[in-house]
Amino acid sequence: MDTLLARVVRVFGEAQPHHAYLFSNRRGTRLKVLVHDGFGVWLTCRRLSQGRFHWTEGQGGVALTRAQFDALVLGLPWQRLGDGGVIRTI
């Protein structure tokens, strides 16, 4: 957790309260979420037994809506969510 927090501070300058920072392994099968909830920092991990997280590589920061975040954590193609949270194409 401390290593991920240090990376967030190095890239963004600080860890903002009420923000989540997502990290993926190279294969895209594991996702770590570092959250600053305003009181402290917590870390959670999600691993897919099949498939991969649909992740965009090479971008320093991406703002996600709640629906996009939920889809990403479930392993769904969050980039393809419409305005109503409906997946239009796969």
GROMACS elastic network, one bead per residue, 0.5 to 0.9 nm:
[ bonds ]
;  ai    aj funct       b0    kb
    1     4     6  0.52385   500
    1     5     6  0.61175   500
    1     6     6  0.85679   500
    1    34     6  0.75514   500
    1    41     6  0.85069   500
    1    42     6  0.77743   500
    1    43     6  0.64388   500
    2     5     6  0.50170   500
    2     6     6  0.60521   500
    2     7     6  0.85867   500
    3     6     6  0.50852   500
    3     7     6  0.62729   500
    3     8     6  0.87765   500
    4     8     6  0.62882   500
    4     9     6  0.87139   500
    4    21     6  0.88600   500
    4    23     6  0.83926   500
    4    34     6  0.74739   500
    5     8     6  0.50783   500
    5     9     6  0.62790   500
    5    10     6  0.85843   500
    5    14     6  0.89665   500
    5    15     6  0.74768   500
    5    21     6  0.89615   500
    5    34     6  0.75232   500
    5    41     6  0.84850   500
    6     9     6  0.51235   500
    6    10     6  0.60627   500
    6    11     6  0.86386   500
    7    10     6  0.50002   500
    7    11     6  0.61154   500
    7    12     6  0.83830   500
    8    11     6  0.52755   500
    8    12     6  0.57402   500
    8    13     6  0.72510   500
    8    14     6  0.67787   500
    8    15     6  0.63232   500
    8    21     6  0.75254   500
    9    12     6  0.53622   500
    9    15     6  0.59281   500
   10    13     6  0.55594   500
   10    14     6  0.75510   500
   11    14     6  0.81445   500
   11    60     6  0.77965   500
   12    15     6  0.72263   500
   12    60     6  0.88603   500
   12    61     6  0.87254   500
   15    19     6  0.76296   500
   15    20     6  0.89355   500
   15    21     6  0.87403   500
   15    35     6  0.88258   500
   15    36     6  0.68875   500
   16    19     6  0.57494   500
   16    20     6  0.85474   500
   16    36     6  0.67071   500
   16    37     6  0.88105   500
   16    38     6  0.81695   500
   17    20     6  0.86477   500
   17    35     6  0.81436   500
   17    36     6  0.50536   500
   17    37     6  0.55837   500
   17    39     6  0.80554   500
   17    40     6  0.86213   500
   18    35     6  0.71209   500
   18    36     6  0.55510   500
   18    38     6  0.59449   500
   19    34     6  0.84707   500
   19    35     6  0.59574   500
   19    36     6  0.58215   500
   19    37     6  0.71562   500
   19    38     6  0.88750   500
   20    33     6  0.63843   500
   20    34     6  0.55922   500
   20    36     6  0.65747   500
   20    37     6  0.85187   500
   21    32     6  0.82127   500
   21    33     6  0.56436   500
   21    34     6  0.50534   500
   21    35     6  0.63353   500
   21    36     6  0.86307   500
   21    61     6  0.87993   500
   22    31     6  0.68357   500
   22    32     6  0.57266   500
   22    34     6  0.63714   500
   22    35     6  0.87291   500
   23    30     6  0.83366   500
   23    31     6  0.56596   500
   23    32     6  0.50744   500
   23    33     6  0.64218   500
   23    34     6  0.81650   500
   24    27     6  0.80277   500
   24    28     6  0.57954   500
   24    29     6  0.75003   500
   24    30     6  0.56954   500
   24    32     6  0.63246   500
   24    33     6  0.89077   500
   24    53     6  0.81118   500
   24    55     6  0.78268   500
   25    28     6  0.53085   500
   25    29     6  0.66986   500
   25    30     6  0.56957   500
   25    31     6  0.68229   500
   25    32     6  0.85984   500
   26    29     6  0.79756   500
   26    30     6  0.86421   500
   27    30     6  0.77925   500
   27    52     6  0.73764   500
   27    53     6  0.87873   500
   28    31     6  0.73716   500
   28    48     6  0.87349   500
   28    51     6  0.84327   500
   28    52     6  0.50633   500
   28    53     6  0.52300   500
   28    54     6  0.73928   500
   28    55     6  0.71930   500
   29    46     6  0.84142   500
   29    47     6  0.58069   500
   29    48     6  0.53420   500
   29    49     6  0.75188   500
   29    50     6  0.79118   500
   29    51     6  0.70319   500
   29    53     6  0.60449   500
   29    75     6  0.89642   500
   30    45     6  0.71266   500
   30    46     6  0.57412   500
   30    48     6  0.64158   500
   30    52     6  0.79933   500
   30    53     6  0.74796   500
   31    44     6  0.84044   500
   31    45     6  0.56717   500
   31    46     6  0.52102   500
   31    47     6  0.64171   500
   31    48     6  0.86602   500
   31    53     6  0.76087   500
   31    73     6  0.76126   500
   32    43     6  0.69306   500
   32    44     6  0.57256   500
   32    46     6  0.64427   500
   32    47     6  0.87871   500
   33    42     6  0.82378   500
   33    43     6  0.56558   500
   33    44     6  0.53168   500
   33    45     6  0.62774   500
   33    46     6  0.83588   500
   34    41     6  0.69402   500
   34    42     6  0.58617   500
   34    44     6  0.66968   500
   34    45     6  0.88898   500
   35    40     6  0.82696   500
   35    41     6  0.55353   500
   35    42     6  0.53806   500
   35    43     6  0.63528   500
   35    44     6  0.84138   500
   36    39     6  0.72373   500
   36    40     6  0.57433   500
   36    42     6  0.66786   500
   37    40     6  0.58868   500
   37    41     6  0.63833   500
   37    42     6  0.78959   500
   38    41     6  0.79774   500
   46    73     6  0.73429   500
   46    74     6  0.88007   500
   48    51     6  0.65652   500
   48    52     6  0.66844   500
   48    53     6  0.77798   500
   48    74     6  0.86574   500
   48    75     6  0.75448   500
   49    52     6  0.86137   500
   51    75     6  0.76832   500
   52    55     6  0.84827   500
   52    75     6  0.64506   500
   52    76     6  0.87769   500
   53    72     6  0.65600   500
   53    73     6  0.75738   500
   53    74     6  0.79853   500
   53    76     6  0.70415   500
   53    77     6  0.78377   500
   54    72     6  0.67324   500
   54    75     6  0.64876   500
   54    76     6  0.67143   500
   54    77     6  0.55090   500
   54    78     6  0.71508   500
   54    79     6  0.81736   500
   55    72     6  0.79580   500
   55    77     6  0.84304   500
   55    78     6  0.86937   500
   55    79     6  0.89172   500
   56    59     6  0.67505   500
   56    62     6  0.89395   500
   57    60     6  0.86071   500
   59    62     6  0.70398   500
   64    67     6  0.78750   500
   64    68     6  0.55899   500
   64    69     6  0.58650   500
   64    78     6  0.88081   500
   65    68     6  0.50923   500
   65    69     6  0.61553   500
   65    70     6  0.85933   500
   66    69     6  0.50840   500
   66    70     6  0.61339   500
   66    71     6  0.85869   500
   67    70     6  0.51206   500
   67    71     6  0.61475   500
   67    72     6  0.85942   500
   67    78     6  0.79022   500
   67    81     6  0.78728   500
   67    84     6  0.87206   500
   67    85     6  0.58485   500
   68    71     6  0.50843   500
   68    72     6  0.60852   500
   68    73     6  0.86512   500
   68    76     6  0.88877   500
   68    77     6  0.84633   500
   68    79     6  0.71812   500
   68    80     6  0.87610   500
   68    81     6  0.68565   500
   68    85     6  0.77185   500
   69    72     6  0.50888   500
   69    73     6  0.62249   500
   69    74     6  0.86383   500
   69    78     6  0.72373   500
   70    73     6  0.52937   500
   70    74     6  0.63055   500
   70    75     6  0.87651   500
   70    76     6  0.85732   500
   70    78     6  0.81392   500
   71    74     6  0.51132   500
   71    75     6  0.62606   500
   71    77     6  0.67184   500
   71    78     6  0.52039   500
   71    81     6  0.83777   500
   71    85     6  0.89306   500
   72    75     6  0.50566   500
   72    76     6  0.54882   500
   72    77     6  0.66266   500
   72    78     6  0.53821   500
   72    79     6  0.87163   500
   73    76     6  0.75218   500
   75    78     6  0.81869   500
   76    79     6  0.88312   500
   76    80     6  0.89638   500
   76    87     6  0.87349   500
   76    90     6  0.89072   500
   77    80     6  0.58313   500
   77    81     6  0.74528   500
   77    87     6  0.78865   500
   77    89     6  0.88696   500
   77    90     6  0.72017   500
   78    81     6  0.55941   500
   78    87     6  0.80486   500
   79    82     6  0.87101   500
   80    86     6  0.84427   500
   80    87     6  0.59659   500
   80    88     6  0.65156   500
   80    89     6  0.65713   500
   80    90     6  0.76513   500
   81    84     6  0.77226   500
   81    85     6  0.54113   500
   81    86     6  0.55336   500
   81    88     6  0.65519   500
   81    89     6  0.84135   500
   82    85     6  0.53376   500
   82    86     6  0.53513   500
   82    87     6  0.62683   500
   82    88     6  0.66242   500
   83    86     6  0.72476   500
   84    87     6  0.88462   500
   87    90     6  0.74299   500
